[in-house]
Amino acid sequence: MSSISTITVTVPTHHVADVYEFVANLFSADTVNMPAEGVPAPHVALTYDDVREAFCGGTNNQPWKDLLVELSRHPDTEVHWPDLCDAVGYSRRVMSGVIGAGERRTKAKRPYSKRYVGDETYFLMSADVAQMVERVVAEVEGR
């Protein structure tokens, strides 16, 4: 198992997606943290502060926010990975980097779970967390 380092990189805003894509390529073969096929990741009870921190954390994280908002629109419903990427308007490569960065930042407090079936990935956000995301968006972004 290789070690992993966390770094901070300053890039022009218009290159953020390129950095996410690059990072996604670095981790594309990394399946160490994948749960067994068809088994969802364990659910962790989150507080409003956990969800707010997950939503607001990081810099230049609009794709991450878009992902969380999209999942909140489908509470307690699995969303297939390609459908999720299409809904937020980013390529799968870019979103892979976004997901990787967001999950490393939120660690065990990510606001959704994932389920793998073969090469397919499904995302699920609970109704409770979806409501908290909606509250955070209203508070932070005034939507």
C-alpha positions in Angstrom: 0.0 0.0 0.0 1.4 3.4 -0.9 1.3 6.4 1.4 -0.9 9.4 0.6 0.0 13.0 1.1 -2.4 16.0 1.4 -1.2 19.1 -0.4 -2.5 22.5 -1.1 -2.1 23.9 -4.6 -2.9 27.3 -5.9 -4.2 27.4 -9.5 -6.1 29.8 -11.6 -9.9 29.2 -11.2 -10.2 28.3 -14.9 -7.8 25.4 -14.3 -9.5 23.8 -11.3 -11.3 21.2 -13.4 -8.0 20.3 -15.0 -6.4 19.7 -11.6 -9.4 17.5 -10.5 -9.0 15.5 -13.7 -5.3 15.0 -13.1 -5.9 13.9 -9.5 -8.6 11.5 -10.7 -6.1 9.9 -13.1 -3.6 9.4 -10.3 -6.2 7.6 -8.2 -8.0 5.7 -11.0 -6.5 2.4 -10.1 -6.8 2.9 -6.3 -9.6 0.6 -5.1 -8.3 0.1 -1.6 -11.2 1.8 0.1 -13.9 0.3 -2.0 -16.5 -1.7 -0.1 -17.4 -5.2 -1.2 -19.5 -5.4 -4.4 -23.1 -4.4 -3.8 -22.6 -3.5 -0.2 -23.2 0.2 0.7 -20.7 2.0 2.8 -21.7 2.2 6.5 -24.0 5.1 7.3 -22.7 7.7 9.8 -25.2 9.9 11.6 -24.3 13.5 10.6 -25.2 16.8 12.4 -26.1 20.0 10.7 -22.6 21.3 11.4 -21.1 18.2 9.7 -23.2 18.8 6.6 -22.4 22.5 6.6 -18.7 21.9 6.9 -18.8 19.3 4.1 -20.7 21.7 1.9 -18.6 24.8 2.6 -15.2 23.2 3.0 -12.4 23.5 0.5 -11.7 26.2 -2.0 -13.1 26.6 -5.5 -15.4 23.6 -4.8 -18.4 24.5 -6.9 -18.5 21.1 -8.5 -18.7 19.5 -5.0 -21.5 21.8 -4.0 -23.3 21.0 -7.3 -22.9 17.3 -6.5 -24.4 17.6 -3.0 -27.3 19.8 -4.2 -28.1 17.3 -7.0 -28.1 14.4 -4.5 -30.3 16.3 -2.2 -32.9 16.5 -4.9 -33.2 12.7 -4.8 -33.4 11.9 -1.1 -33.4 8.2 -0.2 -33.0 7.3 -3.9 -29.9 5.8 -5.5 -28.4 7.9 -8.3 -26.3 6.2 -10.9 -22.8 7.7 -11.4 -23.2 8.7 -15.1 -26.6 10.3 -14.4 -25.1 12.3 -11.6 -22.3 13.6 -13.7 -24.7 14.5 -16.5 -27.0 16.3 -14.0 -24.2 18.5 -12.7 -22.7 19.1 -16.1 -19.2 17.9 -15.5 -17.3 15.0 -17.1 -16.8 11.7 -15.2 -13.1 12.4 -15.0 -13.6 15.8 -13.4 -16.2 14.5 -11.0 -13.9 11.6 -10.0 -11.4 14.2 -8.8 -14.1 16.2 -7.1 -15.4 13.1 -5.3 -11.8 12.1 -4.3 -11.0 15.5 -2.9 -14.3 15.9 -1.1 -14.1 12.4 0.4 -10.6 12.8 1.6 -11.6 16.2 3.2 -14.8 14.9 4.8 -13.3 11.5 5.8 -15.9 9.4 7.6 -18.5 12.2 7.6 -19.3 12.3 3.9 -22.9 13.3 3.3 -23.8 10.3 1.1 -23.1 6.6 0.8 -22.0 4.7 -2.3 -22.8 1.2 -3.5 -20.8 -0.7 -6.1 -22.2 -3.3 -8.4 -19.4 -4.5 -10.7 -18.1 -1.4 -12.4 -21.2 0.6 -11.6 -21.5 3.1 -8.7 -24.6 4.4 -7.1 -24.8 7.3 -4.7 -27.4 7.7 -2.0 -28.2 10.7 0.3 -30.6 10.2 3.1 -33.7 12.4 3.4 -32.4 13.9 6.7 -29.0 14.9 5.1 -30.8 16.1 2.0 -32.9 18.5 4.2 -29.7 19.7 5.9 -28.1 20.4 2.5 -31.1 22.4 1.5 -30.9 24.4 4.8 -27.2 25.0 4.2 -27.7 26.2 0.7 -30.4 28.6 1.8 -28.2 29.9 4.6 -24.9 30.1 2.7 -26.0 30.9 -0.8 -29.3 32.5 -0.2 -31.2 30.2 -2.6 
